């Protein structure tokens, strides 16, 4: 079998892999990209982009719910679920073809299939051997497998995004982003939703007080939430599914039409034969250096959801791909800087965060001011009849720099980016307070969030 030689061989055609192609192709380097499914990967085809179509419908239902507060009389809304799924699919249907054309313009050779290492710099895909001066692992993520008897009965978020039948009831095993985002949409659409989480807190990496606000709002919608549970098994139950779990040593059972794996995602690196490539890894995590290179094989770079130190988010994947591309061109000298990168949980209303949590801030030993506000009685929140409007901003008392910001409601998914800029560029709390914002906007409340009346 003859070897084909490229400057760069990219395993994965999602946001991270595509991000690599810009710098290396501008430098004139030859590129092969291996992708088994649609170009674009999870986010545009099976994740954030189609999901936001459902979230937008949930937002519309939320607005209808609040219509009475604005003295608008409306009837009970009826959601055509099948038509909503069709709309979602129609909106994303051209993405793979558009990305294919983009790769063609960049003169990237896209190869359909699964790639596996056969040596430190050679990948086998089908009946081809691709040798690269550099190899990039950008293979994305997959649903986290759960070692529960009966786990084969569970569906994933991929299945939910193409299911044209709205179930009357559903259970999420795991209380992460998937469970909360989809749970809010399904609950507003009329389904009975239950979330079962093994840990004491939903969204365990996020600020506990912010999560408590989101949990209260979720329960207001009728979502049943159980934390600190141990799911023992899933079994068929007369056309439905039964989940057996224990809580505080007592066994319980919950029955629903669908049971969803809501336990998050893990790096999709099984089957790459990393050992053959000399790529050190353990427990599903590739060992990398500060330049996103494999510690054991400097010819190999990693970006996107396969990176073990960064959140599995689409813009971060693109950012890391660009860094990897620049390091391939200029040598390993660019390091990712994750400071100021905001994240949102697209519930309705949303939870958004940037920087560190209050718990982490105290653990660092810094002298901090913590500004917490329930803003439901503020004029801006009352104008829109917000059901939850809450903020927490953590400020270093010595430097006056923002260490973290956490919001629920109050336009949080947009407002959080201002605080992300503040963290990244060391804009102080005083400077944020002193800025003049358009009024009346949620942003105009920033000075009040930071303690100035």
TORKOL-4160 file (C-alpha; in steps of 0.2 Angstrom, whole numbers, padded with zeros to 4 digits, m for minus):
453
<pt num="1" X="0000" Y="0000" Z="0000"/>
<pt num="2" X="0008" Y="0016" Z="m0006"/>
<pt num="3" X="0010" Y="0031" Z="0007"/>
<pt num="4" X="0002" Y="0048" Z="0002"/>
<pt num="5" X="0012" Y="0062" Z="0010"/>
<pt num="6" X="0004" Y="0078" Z="0017"/>
<pt num="7" X="0010" Y="0092" Z="0028"/>
<pt num="8" X="m0005" Y="0090" Z="0039"/>
<pt num="9" X="m0017" Y="0076" Z="0042"/>
<pt num="10" X="m0032" Y="0081" Z="0052"/>
<pt num="11" X="m0043" Y="0068" Z="0060"/>
<pt num="12" X="m0060" Y="0076" Z="0062"/>
<pt num="13" X="m0070" Y="0088" Z="0051"/>
<pt num="14" X="m0078" Y="0098" Z="0065"/>
<pt num="15" X="m0075" Y="0116" Z="0071"/>
<pt num="16" X="m0058" Y="0112" Z="0078"/>
<pt num="17" X="m0052" Y="0103" Z="0062"/>
<pt num="18" X="m0059" Y="0116" Z="0051"/>
<pt num="19" X="m0050" Y="0129" Z="0062"/>
<pt num="20" X="m0033" Y="0121" Z="0059"/>
<pt num="21" X="m0035" Y="0123" Z="0040"/>
<pt num="22" X="m0035" Y="0142" Z="0040"/>
<pt num="23" X="m0017" Y="0145" Z="0046"/>
<pt num="24" X="m0009" Y="0130" Z="0037"/>
<pt num="25" X="m0017" Y="0133" Z="0020"/>
<pt num="26" X="m0013" Y="0152" Z="0021"/>
<pt num="27" X="0005" Y="0146" Z="0023"/>
<pt num="28" X="0003" Y="0134" Z="0008"/>
<pt num="29" X="0004" Y="0118" Z="0017"/>
<pt num="30" X="m0005" Y="0103" Z="0010"/>
<pt num="31" X="m0019" Y="0096" Z="0021"/>
<pt num="32" X="m0030" Y="0080" Z="0021"/>
<pt num="33" X="m0045" Y="0080" Z="0032"/>
<pt num="34" X="m0053" Y="0063" Z="0038"/>
<pt num="35" X="m0071" Y="0064" Z="0043"/>
<pt num="36" X="m0083" Y="0049" Z="0045"/>
<pt num="37" X="m0099" Y="0059" Z="0045"/>
<pt num="38" X="m0105" Y="0077" Z="0040"/>
<pt num="39" X="m0092" Y="0091" Z="0040"/>
<pt num="40" X="m0095" Y="0103" Z="0054"/>
<pt num="41" X="m0096" Y="0089" Z="0067"/>
<pt num="42" X="m0108" Y="0089" Z="0082"/>
<pt num="43" X="m0112" Y="0108" Z="0085"/>
<pt num="44" X="m0120" Y="0113" Z="0068"/>
<pt num="45" X="m0127" Y="0096" Z="0064"/>
<pt num="46" X="m0132" Y="0087" Z="0080"/>
<pt num="47" X="m0129" Y="0100" Z="0094"/>
<pt num="48" X="m0129" Y="0118" Z="0098"/>
<pt num="49" X="m0136" Y="0125" Z="0081"/>
<pt num="50" X="m0152" Y="0113" Z="0079"/>
<pt num="51" X="m0154" Y="0114" Z="0098"/>
<pt num="52" X="m0156" Y="0133" Z="0098"/>
<pt num="53" X="m0170" Y="0131" Z="0086"/>
<pt num="54" X="m0179" Y="0121" Z="0100"/>
<pt num="55" X="m0173" Y="0134" Z="0113"/>
<pt num="56" X="m0181" Y="0148" Z="0103"/>
<pt num="57" X="m0197" Y="0139" Z="0103"/>
<pt num="58" X="m0196" Y="0137" Z="0122"/>
<pt num="59" X="m0192" Y="0156" Z="0123"/>
<pt num="60" X="m0208" Y="0160" Z="0113"/>
<pt num="61" X="m0218" Y="0149" Z="0125"/>
<pt num="62" X="m0210" Y="0158" Z="0140"/>
<pt num="63" X="m0215" Y="0174" Z="0132"/>
<pt num="64" X="m0233" Y="0168" Z="0130"/>
<pt num="65" X="m0233" Y="0163" Z="0148"/>
<pt num="66" X="m0229" Y="0180" Z="0153"/>
<pt num="67" X="m0241" Y="0189" Z="0142"/>
<pt num="68" X="m0254" Y="0191" Z="0156"/>
<pt num="69" X="m0242" Y="0202" Z="0165"/>
<pt num="70" X="m0242" Y="0214" Z="0150"/>
<pt num="71" X="m0261" Y="0213" Z="0150"/>
<pt num="72" X="m0261" Y="0203" Z="0134"/>
<pt num="73" X="m0275" Y="0190" Z="0133"/>
<pt num="74" X="m0269" Y="0174" Z="0123"/>
<pt num="75" X="m0276" Y="0157" Z="0122"/>
<pt num="76" X="m0267" Y="0141" Z="0127"/>
<pt num="77" X="m0253" Y="0139" Z="0114"/>
<pt num="78" X="m0251" Y="0123" Z="0104"/>
<pt num="79" X="m0234" Y="0118" Z="0098"/>
<pt num="80" X="m0234" Y="0107" Z="0082"/>
<pt num="81" X="m0218" Y="0097" Z="0087"/>
<pt num="82" X="m0216" Y="0088" Z="0071"/>
<pt num="83" X="m0216" Y="0104" Z="0062"/>
<pt num="84" X="m0203" Y="0111" Z="0074"/>
<pt num="85" X="m0192" Y="0097" Z="0071"/>
<pt num="86" X="m0194" Y="0099" Z="0052"/>
<pt num="87" X="m0190" Y="0118" Z="0054"/>
<pt num="88" X="m0174" Y="0113" Z="0063"/>
<pt num="89" X="m0169" Y="0101" Z="0050"/>
<pt num="90" X="m0172" Y="0113" Z="0036"/>
<pt num="91" X="m0162" Y="0127" Z="0044"/>
<pt num="92" X="m0146" Y="0115" Z="0046"/>
<pt num="93" X="m0148" Y="0105" Z="0030"/>
<pt num="94" X="m0136" Y="0115" Z="0019"/>
<pt num="95" X="m0122" Y="0116" Z="0032"/>
<pt num="96" X="m0112" Y="0101" Z="0027"/>
<pt num="97" X="m0112" Y="0106" Z="0009"/>
<pt num="98" X="m0107" Y="0123" Z="0012"/>
<pt num="99" X="m0093" Y="0117" Z="0023"/>
<pt num="100" X="m0088" Y="0105" Z="0009"/>
<pt num="101" X="m0087" Y="0120" Z="m0003"/>
<pt num="102" X="m0077" Y="0130" Z="0009"/>
<pt num="103" X="m0064" Y="0116" Z="0011"/>
<pt num="104" X="m0064" Y="0114" Z="m0008"/>
<pt num="105" X="m0059" Y="0133" Z="m0010"/>
<pt num="106" X="m0046" Y="0130" Z="0003"/>
<pt num="107" X="m0039" Y="0115" Z="m0007"/>
<pt num="108" X="m0041" Y="0104" Z="0008"/>
<pt num="109" X="m0043" Y="0085" Z="0003"/>
<pt num="110" X="m0058" Y="0078" Z="0013"/>
<pt num="111" X="m0058" Y="0060" Z="0015"/>
<pt num="112" X="m0073" Y="0050" Z="0021"/>
<pt num="113" X="m0070" Y="0037" Z="0034"/>
<pt num="114" X="m0062" Y="0033" Z="0051"/>
<pt num="115" X="m0044" Y="0036" Z="0053"/>
<pt num="116" X="m0032" Y="0026" Z="0065"/>
<pt num="117" X="m0014" Y="0027" Z="0069"/>
<pt num="118" X="m0002" Y="0015" Z="0061"/>
<pt num="119" X="0014" Y="0024" Z="0067"/>
<pt num="120" X="0019" Y="0041" Z="0075"/>
<pt num="121" X="0015" Y="0050" Z="0059"/>
<pt num="122" X="0005" Y="0039" Z="0048"/>
<pt num="123" X="m0014" Y="0037" Z="0048"/>
<pt num="124" X="m0024" Y="0023" Z="0039"/>
<pt num="125" X="m0041" Y="0027" Z="0032"/>
<pt num="126" X="m0049" Y="0013" Z="0022"/>
<pt num="127" X="m0036" Y="0007" Z="0010"/>
<pt num="128" X="m0026" Y="0023" Z="0011"/>
<pt num="129" X="m0010" Y="0027" Z="0021"/>
<pt num="130" X="m0008" Y="0045" Z="0025"/>
<pt num="131" X="0009" Y="0051" Z="0031"/>
<pt num="132" X="0009" Y="0069" Z="0039"/>
<pt num="133" X="0023" Y="0080" Z="0045"/>
<pt num="134" X="0010" Y="0084" Z="0058"/>
<pt num="135" X="m0006" Y="0074" Z="0064"/>
<pt num="136" X="m0020" Y="0083" Z="0072"/>
<pt num="137" X="m0033" Y="0074" Z="0083"/>
<pt num="138" X="m0049" Y="0084" Z="0082"/>
<pt num="139" X="m0061" Y="0070" Z="0083"/>
<pt num="140" X="m0074" Y="0078" Z="0094"/>
<pt num="141" X="m0084" Y="0070" Z="0108"/>
<pt num="142" X="m0098" Y="0057" Z="0110"/>
<pt num="143" X="m0111" Y="0054" Z="0124"/>
<pt num="144" X="m0103" Y="0048" Z="0140"/>
<pt num="145" X="m0107" Y="0029" Z="0142"/>
<pt num="146" X="m0116" Y="0024" Z="0158"/>
<pt num="147" X="m0113" Y="0007" Z="0165"/>
<pt num="148" X="m0131" Y="0005" Z="0170"/>
<pt num="149" X="m0140" Y="m0012" Z="0167"/>
<pt num="150" X="m0153" Y="m0008" Z="0153"/>
<pt num="151" X="m0143" Y="0007" Z="0147"/>
<pt num="152" X="m0147" Y="0001" Z="0129"/>
<pt num="153" X="m0164" Y="0008" Z="0132"/>
<pt num="154" X="m0158" Y="0026" Z="0133"/>
<pt num="155" X="m0158" Y="0038" Z="0119"/>
<pt num="156" X="m0146" Y="0053" Z="0116"/>
<pt num="157" X="m0147" Y="0071" Z="0112"/>
<pt num="158" X="m0144" Y="0066" Z="0094"/>
<pt num="159" X="m0160" Y="0055" Z="0094"/>
<pt num="160" X="m0170" Y="0069" Z="0103"/>
<pt num="161" X="m0166" Y="0082" Z="0089"/>
<pt num="162" X="m0173" Y="0070" Z="0076"/>
<pt num="163" X="m0188" Y="0063" Z="0085"/>
<pt num="164" X="m0204" Y="0071" Z="0077"/>
<pt num="165" X="m0215" Y="0064" Z="0091"/>
<pt num="166" X="m0217" Y="0074" Z="0107"/>
<pt num="167" X="m0216" Y="0061" Z="0122"/>
<pt num="168" X="m0229" Y="0064" Z="0136"/>
<pt num="169" X="m0215" Y="0060" Z="0149"/>
<pt num="170" X="m0196" Y="0058" Z="0149"/>
<pt num="171" X="m0182" Y="0055" Z="0162"/>
<pt num="172" X="m0165" Y="0062" Z="0160"/>
<pt num="173" X="m0151" Y="0051" Z="0168"/>
<pt num="174" X="m0138" Y="0065" Z="0173"/>
<pt num="175" X="m0141" Y="0083" Z="0177"/>
<pt num="176" X="m0129" Y="0092" Z="0165"/>
<pt num="177" X="m0132" Y="0104" Z="0151"/>
<pt num="178" X="m0141" Y="0092" Z="0140"/>
<pt num="179" X="m0154" Y="0088" Z="0153"/>
<pt num="180" X="m0158" Y="0106" Z="0158"/>
<pt num="181" X="m0158" Y="0113" Z="0141"/>
<pt num="182" X="m0169" Y="0100" Z="0133"/>
<pt num="183" X="m0179" Y="0098" Z="0149"/>
<pt num="184" X="m0184" Y="0116" Z="0149"/>
<pt num="185" X="m0190" Y="0115" Z="0131"/>
<pt num="186" X="m0199" Y="0098" Z="0133"/>
<pt num="187" X="m0207" Y="0104" Z="0149"/>
<pt num="188" X="m0214" Y="0120" Z="0141"/>
<pt num="189" X="m0220" Y="0109" Z="0127"/>
<pt num="190" X="m0231" Y="0100" Z="0139"/>
<pt num="191" X="m0220" Y="0084" Z="0143"/>
<pt num="192" X="m0218" Y="0078" Z="0161"/>
<pt num="193" X="m0199" Y="0079" Z="0164"/>
<pt num="194" X="m0189" Y="0071" Z="0178"/>
<pt num="195" X="m0170" Y="0074" Z="0180"/>
<pt num="196" X="m0160" Y="0061" Z="0190"/>
<pt num="197" X="m0142" Y="0067" Z="0195"/>
<pt num="198" X="m0129" Y="0056" Z="0205"/>
<pt num="199" X="m0120" Y="0071" Z="0212"/>
<pt num="200" X="m0127" Y="0083" Z="0226"/>
<pt num="201" X="m0128" Y="0098" Z="0213"/>
<pt num="202" X="m0134" Y="0099" Z="0195"/>
<pt num="203" X="m0121" Y="0107" Z="0184"/>
<pt num="204" X="m0107" Y="0103" Z="0197"/>
<pt num="205" X="m0094" Y="0114" Z="0189"/>
<pt num="206" X="m0104" Y="0130" Z="0190"/>
<pt num="207" X="m0107" Y="0142" Z="0204"/>
<pt num="208" X="m0118" Y="0133" Z="0217"/>
<pt num="209" X="m0129" Y="0149" Z="0220"/>
<pt num="210" X="m0132" Y="0151" Z="0202"/>
<pt num="211" X="m0137" Y="0133" Z="0200"/>
<pt num="212" X="m0149" Y="0134" Z="0214"/>
<pt num="213" X="m0158" Y="0149" Z="0206"/>
<pt num="214" X="m0159" Y="0139" Z="0190"/>
<pt num="215" X="m0165" Y="0123" Z="0199"/>
<pt num="216" X="m0179" Y="0133" Z="0207"/>
<pt num="217" X="m0185" Y="0140" Z="0191"/>
<pt num="218" X="m0184" Y="0123" Z="0183"/>
<pt num="219" X="m0195" Y="0116" Z="0197"/>
<pt num="220" X="m0207" Y="0131" Z="0195"/>
<pt num="221" X="m0210" Y="0124" Z="0177"/>
<pt num="222" X="m0214" Y="0107" Z="0184"/>
<pt num="223" X="m0198" Y="0098" Z="0181"/>
<pt num="224" X="m0195" Y="0085" Z="0195"/>
<pt num="225" X="m0177" Y="0085" Z="0200"/>
<pt num="226" X="m0168" Y="0072" Z="0211"/>
<pt num="227" X="m0150" Y="0074" Z="0216"/>
<pt num="228" X="m0139" Y="0062" Z="0225"/>
<pt num="229" X="m0147" Y="0047" Z="0218"/>
<pt num="230" X="m0140" Y="0031" Z="0212"/>
<pt num="231" X="m0148" Y="0024" Z="0196"/>
<pt num="232" X="m0148" Y="0005" Z="0198"/>
<pt num="233" X="m0156" Y="m0001" Z="0181"/>
<pt num="234" X="m0168" Y="0003" Z="0167"/>
<pt num="235" X="m0181" Y="m0009" Z="0161"/>
<pt num="236" X="m0196" Y="m0010" Z="0149"/>
<pt num="237" X="m0213" Y="m0007" Z="0158"/>
<pt num="238" X="m0228" Y="m0010" Z="0147"/>
<pt num="239" X="m0223" Y="0001" Z="0132"/>
<pt num="240" X="m0214" Y="0013" Z="0143"/>
<pt num="241" X="m0198" Y="0013" Z="0153"/>
<pt num="242" X="m0195" Y="0011" Z="0171"/>
<pt num="243" X="m0180" Y="0018" Z="0180"/>
<pt num="244" X="m0175" Y="0011" Z="0197"/>
<pt num="245" X="m0165" Y="0022" Z="0208"/>
<pt num="246" X="m0160" Y="0024" Z="0226"/>
<pt num="247" X="m0160" Y="0040" Z="0236"/>
<pt num="248" X="m0154" Y="0041" Z="0254"/>
<pt num="249" X="m0155" Y="0022" Z="0254"/>
<pt num="250" X="m0173" Y="0021" Z="0249"/>
<pt num="251" X="m0177" Y="0013" Z="0232"/>
<pt num="252" X="m0189" Y="0023" Z="0220"/>
<pt num="253" X="m0195" Y="0020" Z="0203"/>
<pt num="254" X="m0200" Y="0032" Z="0189"/>
<pt num="255" X="m0209" Y="0028" Z="0173"/>
<pt num="256" X="m0208" Y="0038" Z="0156"/>
<pt num="257" X="m0210" Y="0036" Z="0138"/>
<pt num="258" X="m0191" Y="0041" Z="0135"/>
<pt num="259" X="m0176" Y="0039" Z="0145"/>
<pt num="260" X="m0161" Y="0051" Z="0140"/>
<pt num="261" X="m0143" Y="0050" Z="0143"/>
<pt num="262" X="m0140" Y="0067" Z="0151"/>
<pt num="263" X="m0123" Y="0063" Z="0158"/>
<pt num="264" X="m0113" Y="0074" Z="0146"/>
<pt num="265" X="m0100" Y="0069" Z="0133"/>
<pt num="266" X="m0082" Y="0062" Z="0133"/>
<pt num="267" X="m0068" Y="0064" Z="0120"/>
<pt num="268" X="m0071" Y="0053" Z="0105"/>
<pt num="269" X="m0054" Y="0045" Z="0105"/>
<pt num="270" X="m0058" Y="0026" Z="0106"/>
<pt num="271" X="m0053" Y="0017" Z="0091"/>
<pt num="272" X="m0039" Y="0029" Z="0085"/>
<pt num="273" X="m0026" Y="0016" Z="0091"/>
<pt num="274" X="m0016" Y="0030" Z="0100"/>
<pt num="275" X="m0003" Y="0017" Z="0106"/>
<pt num="276" X="0002" Y="0014" Z="0088"/>
<pt num="277" X="0005" Y="0033" Z="0086"/>
<pt num="278" X="0015" Y="0034" Z="0102"/>
<pt num="279" X="0002" Y="0046" Z="0110"/>
<pt num="280" X="0001" Y="0045" Z="0129"/>
<pt num="281" X="m0017" Y="0044" Z="0136"/>
<pt num="282" X="m0026" Y="0037" Z="0151"/>
<pt num="283" X="m0044" Y="0036" Z="0156"/>
<pt num="284" X="m0050" Y="0044" Z="0139"/>
<pt num="285" X="m0038" Y="0059" Z="0141"/>
<pt num="286" X="m0024" Y="0063" Z="0130"/>
<pt num="287" X="m0008" Y="0070" Z="0139"/>
<pt num="288" X="m0004" Y="0087" Z="0131"/>
<pt num="289" X="0008" Y="0101" Z="0134"/>
<pt num="290" X="0004" Y="0120" Z="0135"/>
<pt num="291" X="0005" Y="0121" Z="0116"/>
<pt num="292" X="m0009" Y="0108" Z="0113"/>
<pt num="293" X="0004" Y="0095" Z="0108"/>
<pt num="294" X="0005" Y="0077" Z="0113"/>
<pt num="295" X="0017" Y="0075" Z="0127"/>
<pt num="296" X="0024" Y="0059" Z="0120"/>
<pt num="297" X="0023" Y="0063" Z="0102"/>
<pt num="298" X="0027" Y="0081" Z="0097"/>
<pt num="299" X="0021" Y="0078" Z="0079"/>
<pt num="300" X="0003" Y="0076" Z="0086"/>
<pt num="301" X="m0008" Y="0091" Z="0091"/>
<pt num="302" X="m0025" Y="0090" Z="0099"/>
<pt num="303" X="m0039" Y="0103" Z="0098"/>
<pt num="304" X="m0058" Y="0104" Z="0102"/>
<pt num="305" X="m0068" Y="0092" Z="0112"/>
<pt num="306" X="m0053" Y="0080" Z="0113"/>
<pt num="307" X="m0043" Y="0092" Z="0123"/>
<pt num="308" X="m0044" Y="0087" Z="0142"/>
<pt num="309" X="m0041" Y="0104" Z="0150"/>
<pt num="310" X="m0055" Y="0115" Z="0141"/>
<pt num="311" X="m0074" Y="0116" Z="0141"/>
<pt num="312" X="m0082" Y="0106" Z="0126"/>
<pt num="313" X="m0088" Y="0122" Z="0117"/>
<pt num="314" X="m0089" Y="0126" Z="0099"/>
<pt num="315" X="m0081" Y="0143" Z="0099"/>
<pt num="316" X="m0067" Y="0136" Z="0110"/>
<pt num="317" X="m0064" Y="0121" Z="0098"/>
<pt num="318" X="m0062" Y="0134" Z="0083"/>
<pt num="319" X="m0050" Y="0144" Z="0094"/>
<pt num="320" X="m0040" Y="0129" Z="0098"/>
<pt num="321" X="m0039" Y="0124" Z="0080"/>
<pt num="322" X="m0033" Y="0141" Z="0075"/>
<pt num="323" X="m0019" Y="0140" Z="0088"/>
<pt num="324" X="m0014" Y="0122" Z="0083"/>
<pt num="325" X="m0013" Y="0128" Z="0065"/>
<pt num="326" X="m0002" Y="0143" Z="0069"/>
<pt num="327" X="0009" Y="0132" Z="0080"/>
<pt num="328" X="0011" Y="0120" Z="0065"/>
<pt num="329" X="0016" Y="0134" Z="0054"/>
<pt num="330" X="0027" Y="0144" Z="0065"/>
<pt num="331" X="0033" Y="0131" Z="0078"/>
<pt num="332" X="0026" Y="0128" Z="0095"/>
<pt num="333" X="0025" Y="0145" Z="0103"/>
<pt num="334" X="0006" Y="0149" Z="0104"/>
<pt num="335" X="m0003" Y="0144" Z="0120"/>
<pt num="336" X="m0022" Y="0145" Z="0123"/>
<pt num="337" X="m0028" Y="0158" Z="0135"/>
<pt num="338" X="m0045" Y="0153" Z="0141"/>
<pt num="339" X="m0048" Y="0168" Z="0153"/>
<pt num="340" X="m0063" Y="0178" Z="0148"/>
<pt num="341" X="m0072" Y="0164" Z="0139"/>
<pt num="342" X="m0090" Y="0164" Z="0143"/>
<pt num="343" X="m0102" Y="0150" Z="0143"/>
<pt num="344" X="m0121" Y="0148" Z="0144"/>
<pt num="345" X="m0133" Y="0135" Z="0148"/>
<pt num="346" X="m0147" Y="0139" Z="0136"/>
<pt num="347" X="m0162" Y="0135" Z="0147"/>
<pt num="348" X="m0176" Y="0148" Z="0147"/>
<pt num="349" X="m0171" Y="0159" Z="0156"/>
<pt num="350" X="m0152" Y="0155" Z="0153"/>
<pt num="351" X="m0138" Y="0153" Z="0165"/>
<pt num="352" X="m0122" Y="0161" Z="0160"/>
<pt num="353" X="m0105" Y="0162" Z="0168"/>
<pt num="354" X="m0087" Y="0167" Z="0165"/>
<pt num="355" X="m0072" Y="0166" Z="0176"/>
<pt num="356" X="m0071" Y="0157" Z="0193"/>
<pt num="357" X="m0084" Y="0152" Z="0205"/>
<pt num="358" X="m0086" Y="0160" Z="0222"/>
<pt num="359" X="m0080" Y="0144" Z="0230"/>
<pt num="360" X="m0064" Y="0143" Z="0219"/>
<pt num="361" X="m0061" Y="0162" Z="0223"/>
<pt num="362" X="m0061" Y="0159" Z="0241"/>
<pt num="363" X="m0049" Y="0144" Z="0239"/>
<pt num="364" X="m0036" Y="0155" Z="0230"/>
<pt num="365" X="m0034" Y="0165" Z="0246"/>
<pt num="366" X="m0038" Y="0181" Z="0237"/>
<pt num="367" X="m0047" Y="0195" Z="0246"/>
<pt num="368" X="m0063" Y="0197" Z="0237"/>
<pt num="369" X="m0080" Y="0206" Z="0236"/>
<pt num="370" X="m0095" Y="0196" Z="0231"/>
<pt num="371" X="m0109" Y="0206" Z="0224"/>
<pt num="372" X="m0125" Y="0196" Z="0224"/>
<pt num="373" X="m0142" Y="0203" Z="0218"/>
<pt num="374" X="m0159" Y="0196" Z="0216"/>
<pt num="375" X="m0165" Y="0208" Z="0203"/>
<pt num="376" X="m0183" Y="0203" Z="0201"/>
<pt num="377" X="m0189" Y="0219" Z="0209"/>
<pt num="378" X="m0178" Y="0230" Z="0199"/>
<pt num="379" X="m0187" Y="0241" Z="0186"/>
<pt num="380" X="m0179" Y="0232" Z="0171"/>
<pt num="381" X="m0184" Y="0215" Z="0177"/>
<pt num="382" X="m0201" Y="0220" Z="0181"/>
<pt num="383" X="m0203" Y="0228" Z="0164"/>
<pt num="384" X="m0201" Y="0211" Z="0156"/>
<pt num="385" X="m0210" Y="0202" Z="0170"/>
<pt num="386" X="m0194" Y="0191" Z="0172"/>
<pt num="387" X="m0198" Y="0175" Z="0182"/>
<pt num="388" X="m0179" Y="0175" Z="0188"/>
<pt num="389" X="m0166" Y="0189" Z="0187"/>
<pt num="390" X="m0151" Y="0185" Z="0198"/>
<pt num="391" X="m0132" Y="0190" Z="0197"/>
<pt num="392" X="m0116" Y="0187" Z="0207"/>
<pt num="393" X="m0100" Y="0196" Z="0202"/>
<pt num="394" X="m0084" Y="0192" Z="0211"/>
<pt num="395" X="m0071" Y="0206" Z="0212"/>
<pt num="396" X="m0053" Y="0205" Z="0218"/>
<pt num="397" X="m0053" Y="0219" Z="0232"/>
<pt num="398" X="m0034" Y="0223" Z="0229"/>
<pt num="399" X="m0033" Y="0224" Z="0210"/>
<pt num="400" X="m0052" Y="0228" Z="0207"/>
<pt num="401" X="m0052" Y="0215" Z="0193"/>
<pt num="402" X="m0067" Y="0204" Z="0189"/>
<pt num="403" X="m0063" Y="0186" Z="0194"/>
<pt num="404" X="m0080" Y="0179" Z="0190"/>
<pt num="405" X="m0098" Y="0183" Z="0185"/>
<pt num="406" X="m0113" Y="0172" Z="0186"/>
<pt num="407" X="m0131" Y="0176" Z="0180"/>
<pt num="408" X="m0148" Y="0168" Z="0178"/>
<pt num="409" X="m0160" Y="0178" Z="0167"/>
<pt num="410" X="m0159" Y="0196" Z="0164"/>
<pt num="411" X="m0152" Y="0194" Z="0146"/>
<pt num="412" X="m0138" Y="0183" Z="0154"/>
<pt num="413" X="m0131" Y="0175" Z="0138"/>
<pt num="414" X="m0128" Y="0192" Z="0131"/>
<pt num="415" X="m0123" Y="0202" Z="0146"/>
<pt num="416" X="m0110" Y="0189" Z="0151"/>
<pt num="417" X="m0099" Y="0194" Z="0136"/>
<pt num="418" X="m0096" Y="0211" Z="0144"/>
<pt num="419" X="m0089" Y="0203" Z="0159"/>
<pt num="420" X="m0079" Y="0191" Z="0148"/>
<pt num="421" X="m0070" Y="0206" Z="0140"/>
<pt num="422" X="m0067" Y="0213" Z="0157"/>
<pt num="423" X="m0058" Y="0198" Z="0163"/>
<pt num="424" X="m0048" Y="0196" Z="0147"/>
<pt num="425" X="m0042" Y="0214" Z="0145"/>
<pt num="426" X="m0041" Y="0218" Z="0164"/>
<pt num="427" X="m0055" Y="0230" Z="0164"/>
<pt num="428" X="m0059" Y="0234" Z="0182"/>
<pt num="429" X="m0075" Y="0234" Z="0191"/>
<pt num="430" X="m0074" Y="0253" Z="0194"/>
<pt num="431" X="m0072" Y="0255" Z="0175"/>
<pt num="432" X="m0087" Y="0244" Z="0172"/>
<pt num="433" X="m0097" Y="0255" Z="0184"/>
<pt num="434" X="m0091" Y="0271" Z="0177"/>
<pt num="435" X="m0095" Y="0267" Z="0159"/>
<pt num="436" X="m0111" Y="0274" Z="0152"/>
<pt num="437" X="m0123" Y="0261" Z="0145"/>
<pt num="438" X="m0138" Y="0263" Z="0133"/>
<pt num="439" X="m0154" Y="0265" Z="0144"/>
<pt num="440" X="m0165" Y="0256" Z="0148"/>
<pt num="441" X="m0156" Y="0240" Z="0145"/>
<pt num="442" X="m0150" Y="0226" Z="0156"/>
<pt num="443" X="m0132" Y="0231" Z="0153"/>
<pt num="444" X="m0137" Y="0248" Z="0162"/>
<pt num="445" X="m0139" Y="0238" Z="0178"/>
<pt num="446" X="m0121" Y="0233" Z="0178"/>
<pt num="447" X="m0116" Y="0248" Z="0189"/>
<pt num="448" X="m0130" Y="0242" Z="0202"/>
<pt num="449" X="m0124" Y="0224" Z="0201"/>
<pt num="450" X="m0107" Y="0230" Z="0206"/>
<pt num="451" X="m0113" Y="0240" Z="0221"/>
<pt num="452" X="m0116" Y="0257" Z="0216"/>
<pt num="453" X="m0134" Y="0264" Z="0217"/>
